[in-house]
Amino acid sequence: MQTNLTEKARKLPRAEEAESILRSCVHCGFCNATCPTYQLLGDERDGPRGRIYLIKAFLEGEETTRETQIHLDQCLSCRNCETTCPSGVEYHTLLDIGREAMAGEIERPLQERVLRSALRTVVPNAGTFKTLLKAGQMVRPFMPTALKDKIPGQITPAKPRPTAKHARQVLILEGCAQAGLSPNTNAAAARVLDRLGISLQPISEAGCCGALDYHLDAQQAGLDRARNNIDAWWPAIENGAEAIVQTASGCGAFIKEYAHLLKDDPAYAEKAVKVSALALDLVQVLEREDLQPLQVKTSQRLAFHCPCTLQHAQKLGGRVEPILKKLGFSLTFVADGHLCCGSAGSYSITQPVLAKQLRDNRMNALEAGKPDTIVTANIGCQTHLGSADRTPVRHWIEVVEDALT
């Protein structure tokens, strides 16, 4: 694809990167075939190829309106298109660059600005989020359906964590939203890894991974959170921590991008490379271990929903299922497993209509095999799918821990 960026566009911090990505696109359209929003809306501008053209037009000086921004906002950033693309176009990076540049040129409506600011203020702050979540649960029966869907009716409390200290130590990101919405997830991970002779070490100074800020028009704030986490983890890394484990694949996907996002920061570039290399999804830890000590006993039928951040961003699709089967779980067939459930970070809140359509489509596919439980690997997917109030939805490690004998 030929490009002719304006002088103004060439002054953007990542202009060279954007131009390189644009030139790698051969506009074949294979991406549209697997794009969830294109499948729903049938509009070229709501598929990856069309959005690439919209960003190209903006960087080349064509008039850009609020309508263009809406088409970019409706992208899930699921990265399904990247898995499909034969040319290796780094679409999500181009989208981030385009969104940030347009945010500086086009003012959002007041309602959107307030919503995005509220999300950025509340969700990354675990204490505030938990407090508001508890308050929301108290008045949940009186809420309109649209709001009620966002607040789980029941939250499984965390089981006690092991107190034994093993020679093998791994760090764990406690997260922000997950700590309130599913506090037992990391506790279950700690109990399972304890059986394998591995201790989880939480670092209280580490907080939100930064993805929420980064994708809600506050990229520098997101990068500052990344720097804070690197500082928090660094002493333990220097003391030999084996890995930084994430039980939320969305957080893991972003942490693995620290190296790229901070490559031009002289104070953090080298450390970010180390942190990204140590960042592991929980499945990457378990698949390296002898699972015999787990002694699982179960007859449950599970349907596994593979989050986009696990299969398309981290390229770990198909890695959880063999572990579950090895442990004795029966897995049902799930059609179109590559498609997004509509959670996509804050997407289920900022784009509720599209998110609900995608959720219901995924639930229909997941329930086709009549599973006892739907399991997934990301708190966003877990909460969003669970909001349908149909088949129970849990993190897969919780189901494993429940089945330990």
C-alpha positions in Angstrom: 0.0 0.0 0.0 1.5 3.4 -1.0 1.4 6.2 1.5 1.7 10.0 1.4 1.7 11.2 5.0 1.3 14.9 5.7 4.1 16.8 7.3 1.9 17.2 10.4 1.4 13.4 10.6 5.1 12.8 10.1 5.7 14.7 13.3 3.7 12.2 15.3 5.9 10.2 17.7 5.1 6.9 16.0 4.6 8.1 12.4 7.4 5.9 11.0 5.9 2.8 12.6 2.4 3.7 11.3 3.7 4.1 7.8 5.5 0.8 7.9 2.4 -1.0 9.0 0.3 0.7 6.3 2.7 -0.3 3.6 2.6 -3.9 4.8 -1.1 -4.2 4.0 -2.0 -5.6 0.6 -5.7 -4.9 1.0 -6.7 -8.5 0.3 -9.7 -8.5 2.6 -9.0 -11.9 4.3 -9.2 -10.0 7.6 -12.9 -9.1 7.1 -13.8 -12.8 6.9 -13.0 -13.3 10.6 -13.8 -9.8 11.9 -16.7 -10.0 14.5 -17.9 -6.4 13.9 -17.8 -6.8 10.1 -19.8 -10.0 10.4 -22.4 -8.1 12.5 -22.5 -4.8 10.6 -21.5 -5.7 7.1 -19.9 -2.2 6.6 -16.4 -2.1 5.1 -15.5 0.7 7.5 -16.3 -1.7 10.4 -13.7 -4.3 9.2 -9.9 -4.2 9.6 -9.3 -3.3 5.9 -11.7 -0.4 6.0 -10.3 0.9 9.3 -6.8 0.8 7.9 -8.0 3.0 5.0 -9.6 5.4 7.5 -6.4 5.7 9.5 -4.4 6.1 6.2 -6.8 8.9 5.0 -6.5 10.7 8.3 -2.7 10.6 8.3 -2.7 11.7 4.7 -4.7 14.8 5.6 -8.2 13.9 4.4 -11.0 15.4 6.4 -11.8 13.2 9.4 -15.1 13.4 11.3 -16.6 12.0 14.4 -18.1 9.3 12.3 -14.6 8.0 11.5 -13.8 7.8 15.2 -16.9 5.8 15.8 -15.8 3.2 13.3 -12.5 2.9 15.1 -14.2 2.7 18.5 -16.4 -0.1 17.3 -13.3 -2.3 16.8 -12.9 -4.9 19.6 -9.1 -5.0 19.3 -9.6 -8.8 19.3 -6.7 -9.2 16.8 -8.5 -12.0 15.0 -7.6 -10.2 11.8 -3.9 -10.6 12.7 -4.2 -14.3 13.0 -5.9 -14.4 9.6 -3.7 -11.9 7.8 -1.2 -13.5 5.3 1.0 -10.3 5.3 1.6 -10.0 9.1 0.0 -6.6 9.4 0.3 -5.4 13.0 -3.2 -4.0 12.9 -3.6 -3.4 16.7 -0.5 -1.2 16.8 -1.8 0.9 13.9 -5.2 1.1 15.5 -3.6 2.4 18.8 -1.6 5.0 16.8 -4.7 6.1 14.8 -6.9 6.3 17.9 -4.5 8.4 19.8 -3.9 10.8 16.9 -7.6 11.2 16.3 -8.3 11.8 20.0 -6.1 14.8 19.8 -8.1 16.2 16.8 -11.7 15.2 17.5 -13.5 16.0 20.8 -15.7 13.2 22.1 -19.3 14.0 23.3 -19.4 14.9 27.0 -21.2 11.7 27.9 -18.4 9.6 26.4 -15.7 11.7 28.0 -17.4 11.3 31.4 -17.8 7.5 31.0 -14.2 7.0 29.9 -12.9 9.1 32.7 -15.0 7.2 35.3 -13.8 3.9 34.0 -10.2 5.0 34.2 -10.7 6.4 37.7 -12.5 3.5 39.2 -11.6 0.2 37.6 -7.7 0.3 37.9 -8.0 1.1 41.6 -8.8 -2.2 43.2 -10.0 -0.8 46.6 -12.3 1.7 45.1 -13.6 -0.8 42.6 -14.4 -3.4 45.3 -16.2 -0.8 47.4 -18.4 0.4 44.6 -19.0 -3.2 43.5 -20.3 -4.1 46.9 -22.6 -1.1 46.9 -23.8 -2.0 43.5 -24.6 -5.5 44.6 -26.8 -4.2 47.4 -29.0 -2.2 45.0 -28.7 -4.6 42.1 -32.3 -5.8 42.3 -33.6 -2.3 41.7 -31.3 -1.5 38.7 -32.4 -1.4 35.1 -31.4 -4.5 33.1 -28.6 -2.7 31.3 -26.8 -1.8 34.5 -27.7 -5.0 36.4 -25.9 -7.1 33.7 -22.6 -5.4 34.6 -22.7 -6.5 38.3 -22.5 -10.2 39.1 -25.3 -11.4 41.4 -22.9 -13.7 43.3 -19.1 -13.5 43.7 -17.2 -16.6 44.9 -15.1 -15.6 48.0 -11.4 -16.5 48.0 -10.3 -19.7 49.6 -7.3 -19.5 52.0 -4.0 -19.3 50.2 -1.2 -21.7 51.1 1.3 -20.6 53.8 4.2 -22.9 52.8 7.2 -21.3 51.2 8.7 -23.3 48.4 12.2 -22.9 46.9 10.5 -22.1 43.5 8.9 -18.7 43.5 6.9 -16.9 40.9 5.4 -13.5 41.0 1.7 -13.0 40.3 -0.2 -9.9 39.1 -3.2 -9.5 41.5 -4.9 -7.3 39.0 -7.6 -4.7 39.6 -11.1 -5.7 38.4 -10.4 -9.4 38.9 -9.6 -8.9 42.6 -13.1 -7.6 43.1 -15.1 -9.7 40.6 -13.4 -13.0 41.1 -11.1 -13.0 44.1 -10.9 -16.7 44.2 -9.1 -17.0 40.9 -5.6 -16.2 42.1 -6.3 -18.1 45.4 -7.1 -21.2 43.3 -4.0 -20.7 41.2 -1.9 -20.4 44.4 -3.4 -23.6 45.8 -2.8 -25.6 42.6 0.7 -24.4 42.2 1.4 -25.2 45.9 0.7 -28.8 45.0 3.4 -28.6 42.4 6.0 -27.1 44.7 5.7 -23.5 43.5 4.9 -20.5 45.6 3.0 -17.4 44.3 4.4 -14.2 45.5 2.1 -11.1 45.2 3.8 -7.7 45.1 1.4 -5.2 46.6 3.0 -2.2 44.9 2.1 -3.6 41.5 -1.3 -2.6 40.3 -3.3 -2.4 37.1 -1.3 -3.5 34.1 -2.2 -0.3 32.2 -4.3 -1.7 29.4 -7.5 0.1 30.4 -5.9 3.6 30.4 -4.0 2.8 27.2 -7.1 1.9 25.3 -9.2 4.7 26.6 -7.4 7.7 25.2 -4.8 7.9 27.9 -1.8 6.1 26.5 0.8 7.9 28.6 -1.1 7.0 31.8 -1.1 3.4 30.7 2.6 3.5 30.2 3.1 5.1 33.6 1.3 2.1 35.1 3.6 -0.2 33.2 6.7 1.7 34.6 5.2 1.4 38.1 4.8 -2.3 37.8 8.3 -2.8 36.5 9.7 -0.9 39.5 7.5 -3.0 41.8 8.6 -6.3 40.4 12.3 -5.5 39.8 13.7 -6.3 43.2 12.1 -9.8 43.2 13.3 -10.3 39.6 16.8 -9.5 40.7 16.4 -12.0 43.5 15.6 -14.8 41.0 11.8 -14.9 40.5 11.1 -17.5 37.8 8.2 -15.7 36.2 5.5 -13.1 36.4 2.2 -15.1 36.2 -1.1 -13.7 35.0 -4.4 -15.5 35.4 -6.2 -12.8 33.3 -5.0 -13.2 29.7 -5.9 -9.6 28.9 -3.4 -8.3 31.5 -0.9 -10.9 30.2 -1.2 -9.7 26.6 -0.5 -6.1 27.6 2.4 -7.0 29.9 4.0 -8.9 27.1 3.9 -5.7 25.1 5.8 -3.6 27.6 9.0 -4.3 25.8 7.6 -2.9 22.5 5.7 0.0 24.1 8.7 1.2 26.2 11.5 0.5 23.6 12.3 4.2 23.3 12.4 4.9 27.0 16.0 4.9 28.0 15.2 4.3 31.7 12.9 1.4 31.2 13.6 -0.2 27.8 16.0 -2.9 29.0 13.9 -3.7 32.1 10.8 -3.9 30.0 12.4 -6.5 27.8 13.1 -8.6 30.9 9.6 -8.2 32.3 7.9 -9.1 29.0 10.1 -12.2 28.7 9.2 -13.3 32.3 5.5 -12.7 31.8 3.6 -16.0 31.5 0.0 -16.9 31.3 -0.9 -19.5 34.0 -1.3 -22.2 31.3 2.4 -21.7 30.3 3.4 -22.6 33.8 1.2 -25.7 34.2 2.1 -27.2 30.8 5.7 -27.4 31.8 5.0 -29.3 35.0 4.4 -32.9 35.9 0.7 -32.7 36.9 0.5 -36.1 38.7 0.6 -34.5 42.2 -2.7 -32.7 41.4 -4.8 -35.9 41.7 -8.0 -34.5 40.2 -11.3 -36.4 40.4 -14.1 -35.1 38.2 -16.9 -36.1 35.8 -17.6 -32.5 34.7 -18.4 -31.6 31.1 -16.7 -28.2 30.2 -17.0 -25.9 27.3 -13.8 -23.8 27.0 -14.0 -20.2 25.7 -10.6 -19.1 24.6 -10.2 -15.4 25.1 -9.0 -13.3 22.1 -6.1 -12.1 24.3 -5.0 -15.7 24.8 -5.3 -17.0 21.3 -4.8 -14.0 19.0 -2.6 -11.7 21.1 -0.5 -14.3 23.1 -0.8 -17.0 20.4 -1.7 -19.6 23.1 -4.8 -20.9 21.5 -5.4 -24.7 22.1 -3.0 -24.8 25.1 -5.5 -24.9 28.0 -7.7 -27.7 26.6 -5.0 -30.5 26.7 -4.3 -29.7 30.3 -8.0 -30.0 31.2 -8.3 -33.3 29.3 -5.2 -34.7 30.9 -6.7 -33.9 34.3 -9.8 -35.9 33.4 -12.3 -33.2 32.3 -14.6 -33.9 29.4 -14.6 -31.0 26.9 -17.5 -30.3 24.5 -17.0 -29.1 20.9 -17.4 -25.3 20.5 -18.0 -23.9 17.0 -16.3 -20.7 15.8 -13.9 -20.7 18.8 -11.9 -18.0 17.2 -14.6 -15.4 17.6 -14.8 -12.7 20.3 -17.4 -12.8 23.1 -17.7 -9.0 23.1 -16.1 -8.3 26.4 -12.8 -6.8 25.0 -11.8 -4.8 28.1 -14.2 -1.9 28.5 -15.9 -2.6 25.2 -19.0 -4.2 26.9 -19.5 -0.9 28.6 -18.6 1.5 25.9 -20.3 -0.5 23.1 -23.1 -2.4 24.9 -25.4 -3.2 21.9 -22.7 -4.8 19.9 -21.2 -6.5 22.9 -24.5 -8.1 23.9 -25.0 -9.5 20.3 -21.5 -11.0 20.4 -22.0 -12.4 23.9 -25.3 -14.1 22.9 -23.7 -15.6 19.8 -20.9 -17.0 21.8 -23.2 -18.4 24.5 -25.2 -20.2 21.9 -22.1 -21.8 20.5 -20.7 -22.6 24.0 -23.9 -24.2 25.2 -24.5 -26.3 22.1 -22.7 -29.3 23.6 -24.7 -29.0 26.9 -21.7 -28.4 29.3 -22.1 -28.3 33.0 -19.8 -25.2 33.2 -18.2 -22.8 30.8 -14.6 -22.0 31.6 -12.4 -19.3 30.3 -9.0 -17.6 31.0 -9.9 -13.9 31.3 -11.9 -12.0 33.9 -13.5 -9.8 31.3 -14.8 -12.7 29.3 -15.9 -14.5 32.5 -17.9 -11.6 33.7 -19.4 -10.7 30.3 -20.4 -14.2 29.4 -21.7 -14.7 33.0 -23.9 -11.6 32.6 -26.2 -13.7 30.3 -27.2 -15.6 33.5 -27.4 -18.9 31.7 -24.7 -21.7 32.1 -22.3 -20.9 34.9 -19.0 -19.3 33.8 -15.8 -19.6 35.8 -12.0 -19.4 35.4 -10.6 -22.8 34.4 -8.2 -22.9 37.3 -11.0 -22.6 39.8 -12.7 -25.6 38.4 -9.4 -27.5 38.5 -8.8 -26.5 42.1 -12.3 -27.5 43.1 -11.7 -31.0 41.7 -8.5 -31.6 43.7 -8.6 -34.6 46.0 
